[in-house]
């Protein structure tokens, strides 16, 4: 549970946008836990998925608010870097920082399934790869 509202989180981080990790409550909770544990500092999604959801692309330097599946603010994340890499050009050295996957083959299986569920899979789909840092954990104010 979060101790702040969306409006309060956005007021603390002017210019931020809100987003939710994953496409289910379970995946959202798993990813938030990985980020909180420091095991996940990179995320990605198909470039077309941002437009389909009406979300702006991440921008280096901007702080955004990660929500839980119920829409409560959980984390403020500062985007450190953004790259666009084709799905089939992803390399193994980018996998460990994503936290969920043991290797490139597992990443390909997991993301292909995820992208197929949203209708955005193509072998050469442009993937927006974002490196981020946690700047505030709304559930743990002492962070």
C-alpha positions, -999 to +999 in steps of 0.1 A: +000+000+000+011+035-007+011+064+018+004+091-009-022+098-035-014+101-072-020+138-070+005+140-041+031+119-059+028+141-090+031+172-070+063+159-054+077+152-089+066+179-113+065+168-150+061+131-140+037+108-157+022+077-142+025+041-155+020+005-144+045-023-149+033-054-166-001-065-179-016-082-148-017-077-111+007-106-105+033-094-130+030-058-117+036-069-081+065-091-092+082-063-111+076-037-083+093-062-058+123-066-081+127-028-084+124-023-047+150-050-041+174-033-065+173-064-088+157-045-117+171-012-130+161-017-167+128-022-183+115-023-219+084-024-240+075-022-276+075+013-289+041+008-304+027-002-270+033+033-256+012+049-283-015+022-279-018+030-242-015+068-248+017+070-227+046+093-236+079+076-241+104+077-213+128+107-213+162+107-197+161+129-166+124+128-161+110+112-129+079+091-134+055+074-109+051+036-110+017+025-098+005-008-084-023-026-101-049-008-080-035+026-092-017+036-060+017+053-063+046+029-053+078+043-067+093+074-082+118+064-109+142+087-127+150+077-162+188+075-166+190+064-203+167+054-232+176+033-262+155+018-290+166-017-300+149-041-323+135-072-305+157-095-325+188-073-319+186-075-280+218-087-266+225-108-235+245-081-217+212-061-213+193-089-196+206-092-161+196-056-151+160-064-161+158-087-131+132-113-143+152-133-168+181-158-164+194-153-199+186-139-234+166-170-244+144-166-213+140-129-221+130-136-257+104-162-245+090-139-218+088-108-239+075-125-270+046-139-248+040-105-233+041-087-266+018-112-282-008-107-254-008-069-263-007-075-300+027-058-305+050-087-312+072-087-344+107-101-346+120-067-354+097-047-332+114-015-319+118-019-281+122+011-259+149+001-233+149+023-202+175+024-175+162+039-143+170+046-107+146+047-077+144+082-062+114+076-039+096+046-025+062+058-014+056+027+008+089+032+026+095+070+032+129+064+049+144+051+016 
